[in-house]
């Protein structure tokens, strides 16, 4: 007796836009699919060049969750492979989990292929590392409250801003005044650098540099209200610090430390700890 057909849904992170930012695994998943469901307004059409001839192509912009689940039900019944292509990374603001849960209820095999997030793409285009030694060692990914999806208690931008580290703010350009106010209320100085990126890696890409003080006027001057990401924090302009990772005084399993450099590094750390204690007293 032949085995019953088994369907599969692969959630594919298509990256921020440019088709050549797909991973090899993502391209293979699209190429293997019988059905490709893609977000046409958020993913460049070149991504579909990986789809095989004869594959069914559906635009998720015209589909509700129920419509998408109906495709998954058909995949289970007919043993189809579905590539559900999302923009960016499926782990962030993609409506992915509710679909994964439905697949689990149906008993469908599921795979998730990570993608390049837009915040990583913006940092690359701006040629900035977001974690700079002695400046910022954390990155907060968030969005402004007041949109279609309510924010949980305690997740206001002003509260995150109190950390003073690097922040990537999504889905907030339409309320740039509120964003500016909350960043300032949280404690970012007015001259804190900001990178504003619209349609990053698309032909229409626009990347602007400003400060927290000029964020609102910059957004309004360029009439940005969607497809815009903000990077905020001192790491965006910091220089002059050095990571210990490649310091000759640092050792790990593949490299021995230089003794003289090791002593100097320890002395440097001790001085830094003393300065930190004095600043906190």
C-alpha positions as CSV (number, residue, x, y, z in Angstrom):
1,X,0.0,0.0,0.0
2,X,1.4,3.4,-1.0
3,X,2.2,5.9,1.6
4,X,-0.4,8.8,1.9
5,X,0.9,12.1,0.5
6,X,2.5,14.4,3.0
7,X,2.5,18.2,2.5
8,X,5.0,20.7,3.8
9,X,5.0,24.4,4.4
10,X,8.3,26.3,4.3
11,X,8.3,29.8,5.7
12,X,10.9,31.7,3.8
13,X,12.6,34.9,4.9
14,X,13.1,36.9,1.7
15,X,15.1,39.6,3.2
16,X,14.5,43.4,3.0
17,X,13.9,43.5,-0.7
18,X,16.8,42.8,-3.0
19,X,16.5,39.3,-4.5
20,X,20.2,38.6,-4.2
21,X,19.9,38.8,-0.4
22,X,18.0,35.5,-0.4
23,X,19.9,32.6,1.2
24,X,20.7,29.5,-0.8
25,X,18.3,27.6,1.4
26,X,15.5,30.1,0.7
27,X,16.1,29.9,-3.0
28,X,15.9,26.1,-2.9
29,X,12.7,26.1,-0.9
30,X,11.1,28.4,-3.5
31,X,12.4,26.2,-6.4
32,X,11.0,23.0,-4.8
33,X,7.5,24.5,-4.1
34,X,4.3,23.5,-5.9
35,X,2.7,26.6,-4.5
36,X,4.4,29.9,-3.7
37,X,2.6,32.5,-1.6
38,X,4.4,35.7,-1.5
39,X,3.9,39.3,-0.3
40,X,4.0,41.2,-3.6
41,X,4.0,44.6,-1.9
42,X,7.0,43.7,0.3
43,X,9.1,41.3,-1.7
44,X,10.7,42.1,-5.1
45,X,9.3,40.1,-8.1
46,X,12.8,38.8,-9.0
47,X,12.5,36.4,-6.1
48,X,9.9,34.5,-8.1
49,X,12.6,33.7,-10.7
50,X,13.6,30.8,-8.4
51,X,10.1,29.3,-8.7
52,X,9.8,26.3,-11.1
53,X,7.8,26.4,-14.2
54,X,4.2,25.5,-13.5
55,X,4.2,26.4,-9.8
56,X,1.1,28.1,-8.6
57,X,1.9,31.7,-7.5
58,X,-0.4,33.5,-5.1
59,X,-0.2,37.1,-3.8
60,X,-0.8,37.2,0.0
61,X,-1.8,40.8,-0.2
62,X,-5.3,39.7,-1.4
63,X,-5.5,36.8,1.1
64,X,-6.8,36.6,4.7
65,X,-5.3,34.1,7.2
66,X,-8.3,31.8,6.4
67,X,-7.5,32.0,2.7
68,X,-3.9,31.0,3.4
69,X,-4.9,28.2,5.7
70,X,-7.1,26.8,3.0
71,X,-4.0,26.5,0.8
72,X,-2.3,24.6,3.7
73,X,-5.2,22.3,4.0
74,X,-5.0,21.6,0.3
75,X,-1.3,21.0,0.7
76,X,-2.0,18.4,3.4
77,X,-4.7,16.7,1.3
78,X,-2.7,16.6,-2.0
79,X,0.8,16.3,-0.7
80,X,2.0,19.7,-1.9
81,X,5.0,21.7,-1.0
82,X,4.2,25.3,-0.2
83,X,6.7,28.2,0.1
84,X,5.3,31.0,2.2
85,X,7.6,33.9,1.3
86,X,7.7,36.7,3.9
87,X,9.7,39.9,3.8
88,X,12.7,40.3,6.1
89,X,13.0,37.6,8.7
90,X,10.0,35.5,9.7
91,X,10.8,35.9,13.3
92,X,9.9,39.6,13.3
93,X,6.5,41.2,12.6
94,X,5.6,38.7,10.0
95,X,2.4,37.1,11.3
96,X,4.3,33.8,11.1
97,X,3.5,32.2,14.4
98,X,-0.3,32.1,13.9
99,X,0.4,30.3,10.6
100,X,2.8,27.8,12.2
101,X,0.2,27.1,14.9
102,X,-2.4,26.3,12.2
103,X,0.0,24.0,10.4
104,X,0.7,22.2,13.7
105,X,-3.0,21.7,14.2
106,X,-3.3,20.3,10.7
107,X,-0.3,18.0,11.2
108,X,1.7,19.6,8.4
109,X,5.5,19.4,8.3
110,X,6.9,22.9,8.8
111,X,10.3,24.5,8.1
112,X,11.4,28.1,8.7
113,X,14.2,29.6,6.7
114,X,15.6,32.8,8.3
115,X,16.1,35.9,6.3
116,X,18.1,39.1,6.4
117,X,16.2,41.6,8.6
118,X,15.9,45.2,7.4
119,X,17.7,46.5,10.4
120,X,20.8,44.5,9.5
121,X,20.5,45.7,5.9
122,X,20.3,49.3,7.1
123,X,23.3,48.9,9.3
124,X,25.3,47.5,6.4
125,X,24.3,50.3,4.0
126,X,25.2,52.9,6.7
127,X,28.5,51.0,7.3
128,X,27.9,50.9,11.0
129,X,28.4,48.2,13.6
130,X,25.5,48.5,16.1
131,X,27.5,47.1,19.1
132,X,30.5,49.3,19.8
133,X,32.8,48.5,22.8
134,X,32.3,50.9,25.7
135,X,29.4,52.6,23.8
136,X,26.6,50.1,23.1
137,X,26.5,46.3,23.6
138,X,22.8,45.7,23.1
139,X,20.3,46.3,20.2
140,X,16.6,46.8,21.0
141,X,14.2,45.9,18.2
142,X,10.8,47.5,18.7
143,X,8.0,49.6,17.3
144,X,6.0,52.6,18.5
145,X,2.7,52.1,20.3
146,X,-0.5,53.4,18.9
147,X,-0.6,51.4,15.7
148,X,-2.9,48.6,14.6
149,X,-1.4,46.1,17.0
150,X,-1.4,47.2,20.7
151,X,1.9,47.1,22.5
152,X,2.1,45.0,25.7
153,X,2.4,47.0,29.0
154,X,5.9,48.2,29.7
155,X,7.1,48.0,26.0
156,X,6.9,51.8,25.3
157,X,9.7,53.3,23.3
158,X,10.3,55.8,26.1
159,X,11.0,52.9,28.5
160,X,13.4,51.2,26.1
161,X,15.1,54.5,25.4
162,X,16.2,54.7,29.0
163,X,18.9,52.1,28.3
164,X,20.6,54.6,25.9
165,X,21.8,51.8,23.7
166,X,21.2,51.1,20.0
167,X,17.5,50.9,19.0
168,X,15.9,49.8,15.7
169,X,12.4,51.1,15.5
170,X,10.1,49.6,12.9
171,X,6.6,50.5,11.7
172,X,6.6,54.0,13.2
173,X,7.2,56.6,10.4
174,X,3.6,57.8,10.3
175,X,3.9,59.0,14.0
176,X,7.3,60.6,13.8
177,X,6.4,63.3,16.3
178,X,5.4,60.8,18.9
179,X,8.5,58.8,18.2
180,X,10.7,61.9,18.7
181,X,8.9,62.8,21.9
182,X,9.3,59.3,23.4
183,X,13.0,59.0,22.5
184,X,13.7,62.4,24.2
185,X,11.5,61.5,27.2
186,X,13.5,58.2,27.6
187,X,16.7,60.2,27.8
188,X,18.4,60.2,24.4
189,X,20.2,63.6,24.0
190,X,19.0,65.7,21.2
191,X,22.2,65.2,19.2
192,X,21.9,61.4,19.3
193,X,22.5,60.2,15.7
194,X,19.7,58.6,13.8
195,X,19.7,56.7,10.5
196,X,16.3,56.8,8.6
197,X,16.0,54.2,5.8
198,X,13.1,53.9,3.4
199,X,12.6,50.9,1.1
200,X,16.1,49.7,1.9
201,X,17.7,47.6,-0.9
202,X,14.9,48.5,-3.3
203,X,15.5,50.7,-6.3
204,X,13.6,53.5,-4.4
205,X,16.0,53.2,-1.5
206,X,16.5,56.4,0.5
207,X,18.9,56.5,3.5
208,X,19.1,59.7,5.6
209,X,21.2,60.8,8.6
210,X,19.9,63.1,11.2
211,X,19.6,63.4,15.0
212,X,16.8,62.8,17.4
213,X,16.1,66.5,17.4
214,X,15.6,66.6,13.7
215,X,14.0,63.2,13.2
216,X,10.4,64.5,12.8
217,X,11.2,67.3,10.4
218,X,13.4,64.9,8.3
219,X,10.6,62.4,8.0
220,X,8.0,65.0,7.1
221,X,10.3,66.8,4.6
222,X,10.7,63.5,2.6
223,X,7.0,62.5,3.1
224,X,7.9,59.1,4.7
225,X,5.0,57.2,6.3
226,X,5.6,53.5,5.5
227,X,8.4,51.1,4.6
228,X,10.7,53.1,6.9
229,X,13.1,52.0,9.6
230,X,14.9,54.0,12.2
231,X,18.3,53.2,13.8
232,X,18.9,55.3,16.9
233,X,21.8,55.5,19.3
234,X,25.4,56.7,20.0
235,X,27.0,53.7,18.3
236,X,25.9,55.2,14.9
237,X,28.7,57.8,15.2
238,X,31.1,56.4,17.8
239,X,34.8,55.7,17.0
240,X,38.1,55.4,18.7
241,X,37.2,52.3,20.8
242,X,38.7,48.8,20.3
243,X,37.3,45.4,20.7
244,X,39.3,43.0,22.9
245,X,38.5,40.1,20.5
246,X,41.5,40.8,18.3
247,X,43.7,42.5,20.9
248,X,47.1,40.8,21.1
249,X,46.5,40.5,24.9
250,X,43.4,38.5,24.4
251,X,43.6,34.7,24.1
252,X,41.2,31.9,23.0
253,X,41.4,28.3,21.9
254,X,43.2,29.2,18.7
255,X,45.5,31.9,19.8
256,X,47.9,32.6,22.7
257,X,48.1,36.1,24.2
258,X,51.2,38.2,24.1
259,X,52.4,38.5,27.7
260,X,53.2,42.2,27.5
261,X,49.9,43.0,25.8
262,X,48.0,40.8,28.3
263,X,49.4,42.8,31.2
264,X,48.5,46.1,29.5
265,X,45.0,44.9,28.8
266,X,44.5,43.9,32.4
267,X,45.7,47.3,33.5
268,X,43.3,48.9,31.1
269,X,40.4,46.9,32.4
270,X,41.3,47.8,36.0
271,X,41.3,51.5,35.1
272,X,38.0,51.2,33.4
273,X,36.4,49.5,36.4
274,X,37.7,52.3,38.7
275,X,36.2,55.0,36.4
276,X,32.9,53.1,36.3
277,X,32.8,53.0,40.1
278,X,33.6,56.7,40.4
279,X,30.9,57.6,37.9
280,X,28.4,55.6,39.8
281,X,29.2,57.0,43.2
